[in-house]
Amino acid sequence: MKKLVLFSILIFAISAITFAQQYGWQLIETPDISGTPDFSNVFFVNDNTGWITTDTRNNIFKTDDGAVSFTTQVTTHGIEAIQMFDINNGYAGGESGIVFNTTDGGLNWTAIGSIGVPLTDMDFATSSQGYACGDNGTVFSISGTSVTNLNCGSYSYFSGISAPSVDNVWVCGGNRIYYYNGTSFTSQPSPGGNFNDIHCINNQEGWVVGDEGIIYHTSDGGAFWAPQTNPDTQDRSLYGVFFLDSNTGWAVGFHGIILHTTDGGTTWTIEGAGLTTAFLREVHFTSATNGYIVGNRKTLIKYTEITGIGDETEPLKFEIYPNPAQNKIQIHCSEFKTEKGIIEILSLEGKKILEKDIESGIEIIDLDLHNLKSGMYFCKLSTDKKSTTKKLIIE
């Protein structure tokens, strides 16, 4: 019986590892978007339908196919923040302070009011009640087509706002965190540092991130903010934070830093290292296996199924010997006898580590792996019409 239980546990563990290793980060090209606008915010209502904003052009970019293609929507000003409730309804705002509303998926964006200063962030507790913040301590209520000044009383530069429920709002900026209870604002005890973004999943639990990589967490509605350990030795500043639940969250920021936690921030790990050096500004996930990050210079990164790279409707058949490997491998692919192709070695995050062009007429290919560290990788073979990705372990 003990052997049977151990065998079952082992099979479950292998299955779980296999599932987890099928997903990773990919840097997405966006040829439908001309130039190199700085992406400022991202919001998806499901895995495929989402909007990306820019504050350097009067445009919003929409995708219905998971960032494979985009259509360009027109606004009168650059947009810093956006929130959609479904494929038709949502709000956006930005550099002019104007708040826009759409009821047709962004085909038309209608100005409904202004907060009077550049709008930096917005969040909605419900589809009919939201909040926006900006410079000079500005916080406004957004209700339907009405925009109302809440007169915070602060002169701080507010850059992040979170409203997990109506009349429970947290806003951060500079070295201040304020709480709004539907009637008045209270300055909460500052844990120290300059804050850039805040995300609360309910009226008790939230996270705030900021300069030099600071991360703080509250479990009592902000009465106390506890520091969390950031493993980034470069102390890169963080500008976006997002949590799916009390355990699963991400934070992004300067020079391509991506952090991930699965235990509420007790431990954070660095992901996607080397994908980009761009300033990452916002992160949004629809599920634990589907998410998007945006940043300057038209940077778009997607967390998705790595085995989806390329067209695998007609998979190539090949074998890797040995696997696990050490310093070198042999790849056997009979289709290379008649077709030329490409061999790629990818990291778990989707970063290309090695690439080799293969001329037709070769069935067995030797590949040198001396420069690769021990760990899990993906080996992808492609021809003009086919592509297959397999796991590769280097001991």
CORDA-V335466 format. One record per backbone hydrogen bond with DSSP energy under -1.0 kcal/mol. NH is the residue of the N-H (numbers start at 0). CO is the residue of the C=O. E is the energy in kcal/mol with one decimal. If there is no record, write none. Layout:
nh = [NH & NH]
co = [CO & CO]
e = [E & E]
This chain:
nh = [4 & 5 & 6 & 7 & 8 & 9 & 10 & 11 & 12 & 13 & 14 & 15 & 16 & 17 & 18 & 19 & 20 & 21 & 22 & 23 & 25 & 27 & 32 & 38 & 39 & 42 & 44 & 45 & 49 & 50 & 51 & 52 & 58 & 59 & 60 & 61 & 62 & 65 & 70 & 72 & 74 & 78 & 79 & 80 & 82 & 84 & 85 & 89 & 90 & 91 & 92 & 94 & 96 & 98 & 99 & 100 & 101 & 104 & 109 & 111 & 114 & 118 & 119 & 120 & 122 & 124 & 125 & 129 & 130 & 131 & 132 & 133 & 136 & 137 & 139 & 140 & 141 & 142 & 145 & 147 & 149 & 157 & 158 & 159 & 161 & 164 & 167 & 168 & 169 & 170 & 171 & 172 & 175 & 177 & 178 & 179 & 180 & 185 & 187 & 194 & 195 & 196 & 198 & 200 & 201 & 205 & 206 & 207 & 208 & 209 & 210 & 212 & 213 & 215 & 216 & 217 & 220 & 225 & 227 & 234 & 237 & 238 & 239 & 241 & 243 & 248 & 249 & 250 & 251 & 252 & 253 & 255 & 256 & 258 & 259 & 260 & 263 & 265 & 268 & 270 & 274 & 279 & 280 & 281 & 283 & 285 & 286 & 289 & 290 & 291 & 292 & 293 & 294 & 295 & 297 & 298 & 300 & 301 & 302 & 303 & 305 & 307 & 308 & 318 & 320 & 324 & 328 & 329 & 330 & 331 & 332 & 335 & 336 & 337 & 338 & 340 & 341 & 342 & 343 & 344 & 345 & 346 & 349 & 352 & 353 & 355 & 357 & 360 & 361 & 364 & 366 & 368 & 371 & 374 & 376 & 377 & 378 & 379 & 380 & 381 & 382 & 387 & 389 & 391 & 393 & 394]
co = [0 & 1 & 2 & 3 & 4 & 5 & 6 & 7 & 8 & 9 & 10 & 11 & 12 & 13 & 14 & 15 & 16 & 18 & 19 & 303 & 301 & 299 & 29 & 294 & 52 & 50 & 48 & 48 & 62 & 42 & 60 & 40 & 56 & 72 & 51 & 70 & 49 & 47 & 61 & 59 & 57 & 53 & 92 & 92 & 90 & 88 & 88 & 101 & 82 & 99 & 80 & 77 & 93 & 112 & 91 & 109 & 89 & 87 & 100 & 98 & 96 & 93 & 132 & 132 & 130 & 128 & 128 & 141 & 122 & 139 & 120 & 137 & 155 & 134 & 131 & 147 & 129 & 145 & 142 & 140 & 138 & 133 & 171 & 171 & 169 & 167 & 164 & 179 & 161 & 177 & 159 & 175 & 172 & 170 & 185 & 168 & 183 & 178 & 176 & 173 & 208 & 208 & 206 & 204 & 204 & 217 & 198 & 215 & 196 & 213 & 193 & 209 & 210 & 207 & 225 & 205 & 203 & 216 & 214 & 231 & 209 & 251 & 251 & 249 & 247 & 260 & 241 & 258 & 239 & 256 & 236 & 277 & 253 & 250 & 268 & 248 & 246 & 262 & 259 & 257 & 271 & 252 & 293 & 293 & 291 & 289 & 289 & 286 & 302 & 283 & 300 & 281 & 298 & 278 & 36 & 294 & 292 & 25 & 290 & 23 & 21 & 304 & 305 & 331 & 329 & 392 & 366 & 320 & 364 & 318 & 362 & 332 & 333 & 334 & 334 & 357 & 381 & 355 & 379 & 353 & 377 & 350 & 346 & 344 & 344 & 342 & 340 & 335 & 335 & 330 & 328 & 326 & 368 & 393 & 391 & 345 & 389 & 343 & 387 & 341 & 385 & 380 & 378 & 376 & 374 & 324]
e = [-2.5 & -2.7 & -2.4 & -2.3 & -2.6 & -2.4 & -2.4 & -2.4 & -2.7 & -2.5 & -2.3 & -2.6 & -2.5 & -2.7 & -2.3 & -2.5 & -2.4 & -1.4 & -1.3 & -2.6 & -2.5 & -2.9 & -1.8 & -2.0 & -2.6 & -2.3 & -2.2 & -1.1 & -2.1 & -2.7 & -2.8 & -2.4 & -1.6 & -1.8 & -3.1 & -2.7 & -2.5 & -2.1 & -2.5 & -3.6 & -2.0 & -2.7 & -2.1 & -2.6 & -2.5 & -3.1 & -1.1 & -1.8 & -2.8 & -2.0 & -2.1 & -1.1 & -1.9 & -3.0 & -3.7 & -2.3 & -2.3 & -2.5 & -2.9 & -3.0 & -2.3 & -3.2 & -2.4 & -1.2 & -2.4 & -1.7 & -1.7 & -3.1 & -2.5 & -2.2 & -2.3 & -1.8 & -3.7 & -1.0 & -2.8 & -3.2 & -2.9 & -2.6 & -2.0 & -2.8 & -2.6 & -1.7 & -2.3 & -1.8 & -2.8 & -1.0 & -1.7 & -2.1 & -2.9 & -2.2 & -2.7 & -1.8 & -2.0 & -2.8 & -2.6 & -2.9 & -1.8 & -2.6 & -2.9 & -3.6 & -3.0 & -1.6 & -2.6 & -1.7 & -1.2 & -1.9 & -2.4 & -2.2 & -2.4 & -1.7 & -2.3 & -1.0 & -1.3 & -2.6 & -2.6 & -2.5 & -2.7 & -3.2 & -2.7 & -1.4 & -2.4 & -2.6 & -1.9 & -2.4 & -2.6 & -2.0 & -2.7 & -1.7 & -2.4 & -1.5 & -2.8 & -2.3 & -1.2 & -3.1 & -2.2 & -2.4 & -2.4 & -1.1 & -2.5 & -2.6 & -2.0 & -2.5 & -2.6 & -1.6 & -2.6 & -2.5 & -1.4 & -1.4 & -1.6 & -2.9 & -2.6 & -2.3 & -1.8 & -2.4 & -1.8 & -1.1 & -2.7 & -2.9 & -2.8 & -2.5 & -2.7 & -1.7 & -2.3 & -1.8 & -2.7 & -2.9 & -2.2 & -3.7 & -2.8 & -2.3 & -2.7 & -1.3 & -1.6 & -1.1 & -1.6 & -2.4 & -2.3 & -2.7 & -2.8 & -2.5 & -3.2 & -2.7 & -1.8 & -3.2 & -1.5 & -2.5 & -3.1 & -2.3 & -1.2 & -2.5 & -2.7 & -3.5 & -1.9 & -2.4 & -3.0 & -2.7 & -3.5 & -3.1 & -2.5 & -2.2 & -2.7 & -2.3 & -2.7 & -2.5 & -2.8 & -3.5]
